[in-house]
Amino acid sequence: MLSAEQLANYITQHLVCDHIKVLGDDGTHFEAIIVSPAFVGKSMVQQHQLVYAALGDRMRAEIHALSMRTYTPEQWQKS
């Protein structure tokens, strides 16, 4: 079973993050807040695609659902 901490580590191994918080307690359903400079100039769909790419096959195998809110560093400072 996957932990929220493991999921955060998977993401940060392949995506530079200024801030990441992952919640989830059943091992397959997660919520994440992700702040990354890689999101600058990208649409929300493109930002989510970057996260999915960072997770690779884990999205198919280990993670049933991932709800995420993505922010650029500038957007995060304003929130």
C-alpha positions in Angstrom: 0.0 0.0 0.0 1.3 3.4 -1.0 1.6 6.2 1.6 1.1 9.9 1.0 4.8 10.5 1.9 5.9 7.9 -0.7 3.7 9.6 -3.4 5.2 13.0 -2.6 8.7 11.4 -2.9 7.8 9.9 -6.3 6.7 13.3 -7.6 9.8 15.2 -6.2 12.2 12.7 -7.7 11.1 13.8 -11.2 9.7 17.2 -10.8 11.3 20.2 -9.0 8.8 21.4 -6.3 9.0 24.4 -4.1 6.2 23.0 -2.0 4.3 19.7 -2.0 1.7 18.4 0.4 0.0 15.0 -0.2 -2.9 13.7 1.8 -4.5 10.3 1.7 -5.1 7.5 4.1 -6.4 4.5 2.1 -3.3 3.9 0.0 -5.0 4.5 -3.4 -6.8 7.8 -3.2 -4.8 11.0 -2.7 -5.1 14.8 -2.7 -2.0 16.9 -3.5 -1.0 20.6 -3.5 2.0 21.0 -5.7 4.0 24.2 -6.3 6.6 24.0 -9.0 8.6 26.5 -11.2 8.1 23.9 -14.0 4.4 25.0 -14.1 5.2 28.6 -15.2 3.7 29.3 -18.6 1.8 26.0 -18.7 -2.0 25.5 -18.7 -3.5 23.6 -15.8 -3.9 20.5 -18.1 -0.2 20.7 -19.0 0.7 21.1 -15.3 -1.2 18.0 -14.4 0.4 16.1 -17.3 3.8 17.0 -15.8 2.8 15.4 -12.5 1.4 12.3 -14.3 4.6 12.0 -16.2 6.6 12.2 -12.9 4.5 9.4 -11.6 4.8 7.2 -14.7 3.3 3.8 -14.5 2.5 4.3 -10.8 -0.7 6.1 -11.9 -1.9 2.9 -13.5 -0.6 0.4 -11.0 -0.5 1.9 -7.5 -2.7 5.0 -7.6 -6.4 4.8 -8.2 -7.2 8.5 -7.9 -5.2 11.7 -7.5 -6.9 15.1 -7.0 -4.4 17.9 -7.3 -4.1 21.6 -7.1 -1.1 22.9 -9.0 0.5 26.4 -8.6 3.4 28.3 -9.9 5.6 29.8 -7.2 4.1 33.3 -7.9 0.5 31.9 -7.7 1.3 30.2 -4.5 2.6 33.4 -2.9 -0.6 35.2 -3.8 -2.9 32.5 -2.4 
